[in-house]
Amino acid sequence: MRLTDLNINEQGIISEQDINLLPAKLVDFGCVPGNVVSIVNYAPFNGPVYLRVQETFFAVRREIADFIEVIRLEEKEVA
């Protein structure tokens, strides 16, 4: 599933993917496979997505958030 498929306050674990395809700044913020990411809020009109990774809060364009694959945290706990 994509990061933007999560609802506000839901958490997911970033899936294994090629981090070379992500912007370097996101990797610096901790958007790497295995880290937990949560949706803080969605801006209206297809605006940015406000995220939390570890203790860092930041916003990314929705197009970039659509690119990040995650596993919903509850799904991982059940499996």
Sequence and secondary structure as in RCSB ss.txt:
>XXXX:A:sequence
MRLTDLNINEQGIISEQDINLLPAKLVDFGCVPGNVVSIVNYAPFNGPVYLRVQETFFAVRREIADFIEVIRLEE
KEVA
>XXXX:A:secstr
 BGGGS TT EEEE S  GGGS HHHHHTT STT EEEEEEE TTT  EEEEETTEEEEE HHHHHH BEEEHHH
HHH 
